[in-house]
Amino acid sequence: MTALNTERAWQKIQARDASSDGQFVYAVRTTGIYCRPSCPSRRPARNHVALYSTPDEARAAGYRACKRCRPDTMHPQAAVIAAACRYLEQPRDKAPTLSELGEAVRMSPFAVQRLFRQVLGITPRQYFATQQTRRFRRELAKSATVTSAMYQAGYGSSSRVYESSGDALGMTPGAYRKQGANELIRYTIASSPLGRVLMAATERGLCAVAFADTDEELLADFERDFARATLQRDDAGLARQLEAVLAHLRENPVSTALPLDVRATAFQRRVWEALQQIPRGETRSYGEVARAIGQPSAVRAVARACGQNPVAVVVPCHRVIGKNGETTGYRWGIERKENLLALEGKLSLHTAR
C-alpha cells in the first residue's frame, strides 16, 4: 500500500478513528483477520499488523473479514455520498458550489470534496457534468428538438449546452441527435510500422486512430462507426496531424497533448489518462492501472475502457497486459500489440544507449 503513511495509519488504528473507515483496513497476521480502523476489538502488536487499501486486497492476501466491525459492508459514509449524488443529479443550469453541496449534506465543503475523491475518484463538479451530459443524451434520443432536450436536461441556455457538452458528445448536439448526420469527418490512410493506419478528425480534433492489414478493413469499420456522417479523405490536409500520431511509434515522439474528439465516460477518461502516463517500453497490468486511478477493485471496468479506446497509440492501451504477463486482447489484434510492444522495447533500448 503506497498511498498511505504507515505511521499515521497506526495512529488511526490505535485511536479507533471512525473517520478513517473506508480509507484502509488493517490485517492481523496472528489471527488471519482484517478490520476497520475503528474496530472495537483489542489492538494487536504493531509488528503483527499489515495494511491494505481495500478489503479486496486483504482477502487476496488470504485474510478473513472481522465479524465484529464487518469491514466488507457499505462505506460508513455511503449515505452521505448517495445524498450528495442525488442532489447533484437534480436538473439545473450550473453545478452547485461546494458550499451549497456541503450545506445540503451537512458537511464542510472541504470534507465533501475529499470524500468524493476518496470514494468515487472524481470531484462533485465532474459528477454533475457527467450526469448532465447523460440526461442530455437521453433527451436528445426522444425529444423533437435540441431545444426541448436542452431544457429537459436542465440547461438554461443554448450556449451552455454547446460549451459543456460538445466535447463529451464528440460532435455538436444536433449532429449527435442525428447519429452523426451532417458532420464532416476528414480521414487519411497511410503505412506505419504496424501496417495500414487510418486517422480521422472532426473540426474539434482527433476522433479515430485504427490499424488493420488492408485499407478495405479500415474503411469498413470506419464507415460503420460513422454511418451517417460525411466522410472525406484528406491526405494532404491531415499530413501534419498524422505525422504527430506516427511520432508516437518512433524514438522522439511529439507531445501527447493532442485534441481527442472522443466520447467517453468520466471513468474512461481517467483510465485513458492513466494509460498515457505509462512510459514507452514499459507495461502495466489491468490491476495496476485500476490502482493508479484509485479504484483497485475495478479491474474488469479498466479492461473494458481499454477495449473501448478509439485512438490507438495516442492512448497506449497496448501497454496494458494480464497480471501474469500475458499479452491479452487488443482491439487491433494480438499480433499487432506484440509487435508494437517489441518496437517500443527496441526504441527504449536504443534511447538508453
N, C-alpha and C positions, 0 to 999 in steps of 0.2 A: 504494500500500500504506500504509494509515494506522495500523495497529496496531503496526508495528514501528519502533523507534528506529533511524534510518538510521546514525547514528554507531556505535551498539552492533553493528548488523549488520555493518558494515565491519570492526570489530574481530574479530568471529567468523570472517569470511572470511579475514582475514589470519592468524588463529590456526589455521585449518583445524579449527574446533571441530566434532567429530562429534556432540556433544550437540545442536547446532542443526539437524542434518539433519532434514527433515520439517517444520521451522517456517517455512522460506522457501527460495527459490532465488535465485541471482543470475545475471543475463544479461550477456554481454559484447557491446557494440554493434559492435565492430570485427570480431568473428568470427561473430556471429549465433547463438551457442551459450549455453545456460543450464546451470548446475551446482549441485551441493550445496555448502553452505559448506565441507565437508571435502574437496572435490575436490583431488587431488594435483597438478593442473596448475599452471603458472606463473600467479602472480597478475597480473591486469590493472591498468592505471592506474585510479584511483578514478573519474575523470570518464568512463570508458568503461563503468561498471557501472550496471545497472538492477536493482532489487529487486522480487520478486513473491512473494505469499503462497503460491502453489501452482504446480506445473508447468503446470496448465491455463491459468493467466493468462499465463505466459511463452509458451506455444505460441500462445495467442490474439494475442499481440503480434508473432508471426512468428519466434520463436526456435526452434532445434532442440536436442534433448537431447544432452548430452555423452556420448560413448561410453566415457569412462574411469570416471566416477563414477556413471553411469546414474541420474539423478535421478528417472526415472519408475518405478523399481522400488519394491517394497514399502517402507513406512516402516521404517527400520532397527530401530526398537523394536517392530515389529508383533508379534513373537513374545512379547514381554513382555505386550503388551496382550491377545493371544489367550489366554495362560496365565492372566492375571488374570480375563478374562471366563469362562473355563471354571471357575475357582474360584468366581466369583460365581454361576454357573448351578447350582451344586450345591444341591439342596433343603435348606433349613434354616429355622428359625423366624425368626431375626433376621439382619439384614445383618451380615457380619463387619466388625470395626473396620478402620480404615485400617492400624493396626499389624499386625493379622493378615494383611491382604491384602498389605502390603509384605513381610512375612516370607515369605509363600508364593511371591512372585515375586522375592525378593531385591532389593528396592528400599526406600528410605526411604518412610514414609507420605506425606510432602510430595511426593516425586517421583512416586509412583504417582497421587496425586490430580491433580497438574498434568498428567501425561501423559494421563489420561482426558479432562480438559477440553480439552487441545490437539487431541487426535486424534478423540475421539468427541463432544465438545461437551457432555457430561454428566458428573456425578460417579459414582464407583463405587456409591454408595448408590442413585442414581437408576437405574443399570443393573440393580442387584439387584432393585429394586422392580418394574421393568418385566418382567424375566424371571419373577419370582414370579407376577405377575398373568397373564402369558401361560400359564404352567403351569396355573394355576388355571382359566383359561378352557377349556383343552384338557380338563382333568379333569372339569369340570362337564358338558361335552358327552357324556362317555362313562361317567361314574360313576353308580351307582344313587342315591346320596345326596350332599348337600352335604358331609356329614361325611367321607365317604370321599374326595371330591375334595380336601377341605382337607388331609388327611394326605398324600395322594399329591403334592400341590403343595409340601409342606414346612412348612405352618403347624402350629404347636404348640398352638394354642388357637383356639376359635371367635371369641373377642373380637378376636384379632389379625387374623383374616380380615376381619371387618367394619370394623375400624379402617383397614386398609391397602388393601382392595380396593373398598370401596363407591364411592368417587369415580371410580376407574378404570373400574369396570363400568357406572357410570351408574345403578345401582339395586342392591338387595340381591342377594347371590349367588344366593339361591333364585329370585328373580324373573328374574334373568339366565338361569339354567339353563332356566327355563320360557318363555324368549323374551318376557319382559315380562308374563306371566300374573300376575294379582292385583296388579299395580302400578297405582296410581291416578295418572293424569296429568290435571291440570286445564289447560284452554286457554281462550283468548279470541280473538276475531277483531274487527278494527276497521279503520277507514280510516286511511291515512297518506299522506304526500306521495308515496309510491311505489306507491300502490294499496292493495289489501287486505293486511293483515298478520295472521298467526297467531302467537301467542306461547303456549308451553306450559311447564309446570313440574311437577316432582315435588316431594316434600317436601324434597329436598336442594337444589333450586334450578332454574335455567333449563335446559330441555333442548331447546328449539327456538324459533327465530325465522325465519319464512319469509314471502315476498311472492308474490303472484300477482294476476291480474286479477279473479278471481272467488273467492267462498267455496268453490264446488264444487271448484275446482282445489286450493285449500289443504287442504280436508278429505280429498280423495282421496289426496294424498301423505302427509298426517299419519297417516291410518288405515292406510296400507300400512306405514309405518315402525314403527308401534307396534300391530301387528295383534292381539296377544294381551293388551294392557293394557286397563284400564278407563279410558275417556276421558270426561271430564266437563267440560262447558262451564261456566265460572265468570267471567262478565264482571265482576261486582262484586268478587269476591274477588281478582282479578288486576289490578284497575284501577291500583293504585299501581305494581306491577311493570311494567305496560305503559307507564305514564307515564314511568318511568325509561328504558325501552328507547327510546321515541319521542323522548325528550330528546336522544338521540344525533343526531337529524335536525335539531335546532334550534340556535339561537345559543349557548345556555348549557347544555350537557349536564351531567347529574349525573355523579358518579364512575363510571368504567368498572369498578369493582371489584364487579361483580355475581356472585353464585354461579353457576357454569356446571356444570350437571349433564350433562356430555357425556362420551362415551367417546373417548379419543384416545391415540395412542401418545405417548411422550416427545417424539419428533420433531415431531409435530403440535402439541403444546403449545408447544414452542419457537417454531414458526412463528407460531402464533396470538398468542403474547405479543409477538412482534416486530411483527405487524400492528397491535396495539393501541398501539404506540409511534409509528405514523405520524400526524403532526399532521393535523387536519382541514384540507381544502383542498390537501393535498399528495398525491403518489402516489410509488410506488416500483416498480421493475421486479422481476421474479422473481429476477433475478441479484443485485440489491441486497439483497433480503430474505435470499437464501442467504448472502451475505457478512456480513450483520448477525448471523446466528446462528452464524457461524464455519465454514460449510460451503459455500464458493463454488462447488463443483462440483455441488451438489445442486439445481440449478435445476428439473429435472423433478419431483423429490420435493416441492419447495416448491409447485409448481403443483398437484400432487395434493392436498397438505394444504389449499390454498386452496379447491379444489373440494369437499373433504370437510367444510368448515366448516358446522356445523349451525345457527349462530346469527348470521344476517345482521345487519349494522350494529354489533352489540356487538363482534364480532370483524370488523373492517372489511376483509374480503378484496376489497371493491370498489375499494380504493385501490391495488391491485396491477395493473400494466399490462405490456404487452410492452416489450421493450427499445427498440423503435423508436417508442414512444409509442402503439402500437395498444391499443385498449380490451381486446381478447381476450375470453375466455369468462367467464361469470358464471352461477352456479348458478340464479339467479333471472331471467336474461335480460339480454342485452347492452343493450337499450334502457333497462332499469331501472338498470343500472350507470351508463350515461352520464348519466341524469337525476340519479342520486344524486351523482355527481361534480360535475355542474353546480350542484346545490343547495348542496353543501358549498363550492364555489368562491365562490358568491354570498355565503354566510354569512361566509366568511373575509374577503371584500372589505368586507362591511358592518361586521364587527367591527373591521377596521383603520382605519375612518374616525374 
